[in-house]
Amino acid sequence: MMHGLWVQDQGVVDHLAQLVPLLHECASHVTEGSFEKADFSFKKIRILTIADGPLQRLSTIIVDSLAHRLLSSIQGLPGALIDPSDYFEKSTLRAARHNFFKLNPYLSTGFVTINWAIMEAMEDEKVVHIVDLSCSAAHPWQWLKLLDDFHGRPGGAPELYLTVLHDDNDFLADMQSLLSKKAESLGVSFHFISVIGRLETLDFSNLRSTFQIKFGVAVAISCALQMHRLLLVDDNLSSTSIAQLQKMANFTQPKQMASSVCSPASTLNYLQTPSPRTPKLLARLLSAIQALKPNIMLIMEQDADHNTLLFRDRFNEVLNYYAALFDCFHAVAAANPGRTDERLRVERMILREEIKNILVCEGVHRHERHERLDQWAMHMEESGFHNVQLSFSAIREGKENLLSFGLKNCQNKEDRGCFLLCWGYTNLYSISAWRQNRGSSSGSREHILHPNFPLWVLCSAYVWQLKVQADNLRLCCTDRGMFQDDMLSSATSSPASSVYSPSPSPSNGSWVQELSHDQQSVRLIGLLYQCAAEVSAGSFDRANLCLEHITQLASLDAPHALQRLAAVFADALARKLLNLIPGLSRALLSSANSADAHLVPVARRHMFDVLPFLKLAFLSAVRSLSPKIMVMTEQEANHNGGAFQERFDEALNYYASLFDCLQRSAAAAAERARVERVLLGEEIRGVVACEGAERVERHERARQWAARMEAAGMERVGLSYSGAMEARKLLQSCGWAGPYEVRHDAGGHGFFFCWHKRPLYAVTAWRPAASRRGYTRP
C-alpha cells in the first residue's frame, strides 16, 4: 500500500522512469532463479502498468515472458499452463498478420524498395521468376504493386512466375486469386506457384524442382523477416558456460552500478557478442539458392542483436527494440483511432510471441534470432555472396513511402548501399541486396558498429550501462569453471527453495504408451484428484509432480473429451498453485488477456447452437407467462463452496458431463474447440484457480437459489408439466433424444435439463411474493 500511494503522488513521467529500472531488476532476479525477489518485482511492476501506454503494454508482455522463464526451471507446472497462443485460430492469426502490415510503416516501405531493386535487376528480361520466402510476413500488396510496376515498364511486362512459400493454404489460395485477377486485368502473363511449409523446414535438396523454376529464366529471391529463423544452433552445447556467465553477471552488477555512471557515448567502445560462423541451416539454404543462379536476392530483417548467448544481453536488446516498435504502432493507431483494436491484436498475437520466444526459449526452441546488418553481411559473404548497393531510385522510392505515413519519428538512413529504417534513433529494419560471387570468394567485410541510442526512451542510459557491464563481464571470464561451486551452493540455499525445491524427473513418459485408453482415463482422473489435494495442502513439489504426469496424458487437441478437460483443469490447478507466488501469478497472461476477445460472442453462439438446453429454456409455456415474471436459467452445480476440495470435485464432475455432451454433439471440431477453450475453459479457471473477489464464477443449485430468492421477497411460479412434455417433444423432433432429458421438478417448480440423468441447467420462474405485491416504495 505504501508503494502504491507513493506511485500515485508521482506523474506519468515518474511512472515510466521507475518502470525501466524495475524491469531490469526483475530480469536480474529471474536470471538468479530467485522466486521471492522476482515475485516482489512483479508486484511493483504491476502497480506501474495499470495505465495504458506503449511502454506499459510492452512491460506487461515482458513480465509475462520473465514469469515463464522463471518457471522454466520447474518441469511439470509450465507445461500445464495454457498459453494465450494456444487459442489462436488461423483466421484470426491471418487477420493479425494483415493488421501488422497495415500498422507497420516499415513493411510496405521495405516491399517498395525490394520491388524497385527487382525491377532494376530484371530491366531487359523477358521471363522473370520471383520466389517469395517471406512466409508469415508475405503480403499480396507487394506483388500487386509489382504487377503495376512491370505493366508500366517500357517495352511491357515480362512473363512473370511467382512462387510463394507459406504455411496457410487458405492464405495462398486467396493470394493466388487476387493476383491472377490483377494480372488478367493488366494483360500480364502470370503464373502462381504455391509451396506449403515454412522456411526452416524446407527441403533444400532441390529448390529448383520445389519452386518449379525453369532453366534459363531470370530469378529473383525476396525474403522478409524470415532468414533469422535459420540461425538455429544448439546452445545447449555450451549451456554450462552460459549459466556461469549469467551467474557472474548477477554477482558483479550491483558493484558495477554503484561504482560507475555510464553515458551513452561510452557505448562506442562496446564490443558486440562475437557471432558464430554461419549456422548449418542458413548455409544450406544459401548454397541451394546459389544453385538457382539468382540475378538478385533481397533480404529484409529486424536490425537487432537478439541472438546473443547471454540472457541479460538479449533482455536489454529486447527492451530497447520493442519499446521503439510499440511506440511506433501507438503513434500509427493514435493517428487512426479506428485501428486501436488492430494494434492490440498485433501486440498480443504477433509481437508477444516474438518477445516470449526471445526471452524464454533456448537452443533449438529459440527461432527468433534477429541480428544486425553487419552480422548478416558476414553470413552472406561467408556463404559466397557479395553486397549489391541499392540504387538511388530504390532508396528514394522507400523514403517517399515512409514519408507518406506522416510520422516524424519514422526515419531512414543508408549504410554502405543498404537501407536502414528507424524509429527515432533506434534501427528497426534493414534492407539489403545480394548477388552470388562469380569465381573467387569475396574478402571479409569490415565489422562496423551501429550505436543505438533512442532519446525518447526514458532511462536509456541505464540500458547502455548494463550493456557495457555485460561486455566487461564477458571479457573478465577467463576461467569459466571457477563459479560452478558457487552456483551449486547458491542454488540449494536460494530463498526460492522455501517455495519450490527441484525434484527428480518422475519419468520419461514411456509409461503412457503402456496404458490402454481406459487405463489412461482412470489414471488421469486419479491424478487430477491427487493434484487437487496437493494444491489444497500447498505442497508445491508433489503438486508439480502430478501436473507433469497429467500433461503427458492430456492435451487441448486430444481426440477424447476427458483428455481435453484434463488439460483445462491442469491449467487451472497450476494457476491455483501459483497463487502461492501472487506477483508471479498475476504476471502471467491467460487467454482472458488475449486480443481474441471478439471470439467470446462467437463461442456463445456456437454453444447455443450445439446444446439444446439453452434453446429449451427462451419454451412457449414460459413465454406465455406475464411479463412481470422473472425467469432464471442457471448452471445446476455447487461451484460456490468455500472449501477448495469440494469445489474442485463439483467442477470436475459437472464439466466432465458438459465436455462429454459437446463431444457427442453435431458441432464441427473447430466450433467445439472454441466453446471448450474460450467459454468453458475460462469458467473452469474462475471456479478452480480464483478466490475472493477474483472468483466471479459462483454457480449454485436451484435449491440454493430458492433460498436466496425467497429471502429477497420473491415466490416461485410453478412451471406446468405440459411445458416439460413440450420440451421433450422438441428434443425428439430435433434428434436430441437419448442421453438428453428434461426432468420436471416433482413440486412443479421448475425444469432440469440433464445429460445421462445428471442435471446441468435449471430453469425456474419467480415473482414478487403476495405480501409485497402492490407495495410501493415510499
RADA-V382670 format. One record per backbone hydrogen bond with DSSP energy under -1.0 kcal/mol. NH is the residue of the N-H (numbers start at 1). CO is the residue of the C=O. If there is no record, write none. Layout:
BEGIN
[[NH | CO] [NH | CO]]
END
This chain:
BEGIN
[[5 | 1] [6 | 2] [7 | 3] [8 | 4] [9 | 5] [10 | 7] [15 | 11] [16 | 12] [17 | 13] [18 | 14] [19 | 15] [20 | 16] [22 | 18] [23 | 19] [24 | 20] [25 | 21] [26 | 22] [27 | 23] [28 | 24] [29 | 25] [30 | 26] [31 | 27] [32 | 28] [33 | 29] [34 | 29] [38 | 34] [39 | 35] [40 | 36] [41 | 37] [42 | 38] [43 | 39] [44 | 40] [45 | 41] [46 | 42] [47 | 43] [48 | 44] [49 | 45] [57 | 53] [58 | 54] [59 | 55] [60 | 56] [61 | 57] [62 | 58] [63 | 59] [64 | 60] [65 | 61] [66 | 62] [67 | 63] [68 | 64] [69 | 65] [70 | 66] [71 | 67] [74 | 71] [81 | 77] [86 | 83] [87 | 84] [88 | 85] [93 | 89] [94 | 90] [95 | 91] [96 | 92] [97 | 93] [98 | 94] [99 | 95] [100 | 96] [101 | 97] [102 | 98] [103 | 99] [104 | 100] [109 | 105] [110 | 106] [111 | 107] [112 | 108] [113 | 109] [114 | 110] [115 | 111] [116 | 112] [117 | 113] [118 | 114] [119 | 115] [120 | 116] [121 | 117] [122 | 118] [123 | 120] [125 | 122] [128 | 159] [129 | 218] [130 | 161] [131 | 220] [132 | 163] [133 | 222] [137 | 134] [138 | 135] [142 | 139] [144 | 140] [145 | 141] [146 | 142] [147 | 143] [148 | 144] [149 | 145] [150 | 146] [151 | 147] [152 | 148] [153 | 150] [156 | 153] [159 | 126] [160 | 189] [161 | 128] [162 | 191] [163 | 130] [164 | 193] [165 | 132] [166 | 195] [172 | 168] [173 | 169] [174 | 170] [175 | 171] [176 | 172] [177 | 173] [178 | 174] [179 | 175] [180 | 176] [181 | 177] [182 | 178] [183 | 179] [184 | 180] [185 | 181] [186 | 182] [187 | 183] [188 | 183] [191 | 160] [193 | 162] [195 | 164] [197 | 166] [202 | 199] [210 | 206] [211 | 207] [213 | 208] [217 | 214] [218 | 127] [220 | 129] [221 | 296] [222 | 131] [223 | 298] [225 | 300] [229 | 226] [230 | 227] [231 | 228] [235 | 233] [237 | 234] [238 | 235] [239 | 236] [242 | 238] [243 | 239] [244 | 240] [245 | 241] [246 | 242] [247 | 243] [248 | 244] [249 | 245] [250 | 246] [251 | 247] [252 | 248] [253 | 249] [256 | 252] [257 | 253] [258 | 254] [259 | 255] [260 | 256] [266 | 263] [267 | 264] [268 | 265] [269 | 266] [270 | 267] [283 | 279] [284 | 280] [285 | 281] [286 | 282] [287 | 283] [288 | 284] [289 | 285] [290 | 286] [291 | 287] [292 | 289] [293 | 290] [295 | 219] [296 | 219] [297 | 434] [298 | 221] [299 | 432] [300 | 223] [301 | 430] [303 | 428] [304 | 302] [306 | 304] [306 | 370] [314 | 310] [315 | 311] [316 | 312] [317 | 313] [318 | 314] [319 | 315] [320 | 316] [321 | 317] [322 | 318] [323 | 319] [324 | 320] [325 | 321] [326 | 322] [327 | 323] [328 | 324] [329 | 325] [330 | 326] [331 | 327] [332 | 328] [333 | 329] [334 | 330] [335 | 331] [339 | 336] [340 | 337] [343 | 339] [344 | 340] [345 | 341] [346 | 342] [347 | 343] [348 | 344] [349 | 345] [350 | 346] [351 | 346] [352 | 347] [354 | 350] [355 | 351] [356 | 352] [357 | 353] [358 | 354] [359 | 355] [360 | 356] [361 | 357] [365 | 362] [366 | 363] [369 | 367] [376 | 372] [377 | 373] [378 | 374] [379 | 375] [380 | 376] [381 | 377] [382 | 378] [383 | 379] [384 | 381] [385 | 380] [386 | 435] [388 | 433] [390 | 417] [395 | 391] [396 | 392] [397 | 393] [398 | 394] [399 | 395] [400 | 396] [401 | 397] [402 | 398] [403 | 399] [404 | 400] [405 | 402] [406 | 403] [410 | 407] [411 | 422] [413 | 420] [415 | 418] [418 | 415] [419 | 431] [420 | 413] [421 | 429] [422 | 411] [423 | 426] [424 | 409] [426 | 423] [428 | 421] [429 | 421] [430 | 301] [431 | 419] [432 | 299] [434 | 297] [435 | 386] [437 | 384] [448 | 446] [457 | 454] [460 | 457] [464 | 460] [465 | 461] [466 | 462] [467 | 463] [468 | 464] [469 | 465] [470 | 466] [471 | 467] [472 | 468] [473 | 469] [474 | 470] [475 | 471] [476 | 472] [477 | 473] [478 | 476] [482 | 479] [484 | 481] [487 | 483] [488 | 484] [489 | 485] [490 | 486] [491 | 487] [492 | 488] [493 | 489] [497 | 494] [498 | 495] [499 | 496] [500 | 496] [512 | 509] [515 | 512] [520 | 516] [521 | 517] [522 | 518] [523 | 519] [524 | 520] [525 | 521] [526 | 522] [527 | 523] [528 | 524] [529 | 525] [530 | 526] [531 | 527] [532 | 528] [533 | 529] [534 | 530] [535 | 531] [536 | 532] [537 | 533] [538 | 535] [539 | 534] [540 | 538] [543 | 539] [544 | 540] [545 | 541] [546 | 542] [547 | 543] [548 | 544] [549 | 545] [550 | 546] [551 | 547] [553 | 550] [554 | 550] [558 | 555] [564 | 560] [565 | 561] [566 | 562] [567 | 563] [568 | 564] [569 | 565] [570 | 566] [571 | 567] [572 | 568] [573 | 569] [574 | 570] [575 | 571] [576 | 572] [577 | 573] [578 | 574] [580 | 577] [581 | 578] [585 | 581] [586 | 582] [587 | 583] [593 | 590] [594 | 591] [599 | 596] [600 | 597] [603 | 599] [604 | 600] [605 | 601] [606 | 602] [607 | 603] [608 | 604] [609 | 605] [610 | 606] [611 | 607] [616 | 612] [617 | 613] [619 | 617] [623 | 619] [624 | 620] [625 | 622] [629 | 626] [630 | 766] [632 | 764] [634 | 762] [636 | 760] [637 | 635] [639 | 699] [647 | 643] [648 | 644] [649 | 645] [650 | 646] [651 | 647] [652 | 648] [653 | 649] [654 | 650] [655 | 651] [656 | 652] [657 | 653] [658 | 654] [659 | 655] [660 | 656] [661 | 657] [662 | 658] [663 | 659] [664 | 660] [672 | 668] [673 | 669] [674 | 670] [675 | 671] [676 | 672] [677 | 673] [678 | 674] [679 | 675] [680 | 675] [681 | 676] [683 | 679] [684 | 680] [685 | 681] [686 | 682] [687 | 683] [688 | 684] [689 | 685] [694 | 691] [695 | 692] [696 | 694] [698 | 696] [705 | 701] [706 | 702] [707 | 703] [708 | 704] [709 | 705] [710 | 706] [711 | 707] [712 | 708] [713 | 710] [714 | 709] [715 | 767] [717 | 765] [719 | 748] [724 | 720] [725 | 721] [726 | 722] [727 | 723] [728 | 724] [729 | 725] [730 | 726] [731 | 727] [732 | 728] [733 | 729] [734 | 730] [735 | 732] [736 | 731] [741 | 754] [743 | 752] [745 | 750] [748 | 745] [751 | 763] [752 | 743] [753 | 761] [754 | 741] [755 | 758] [756 | 739] [758 | 755] [760 | 753] [761 | 753] [762 | 634] [763 | 751] [764 | 632] [766 | 630] [767 | 715] [769 | 713] [772 | 769] [775 | 772]]
END
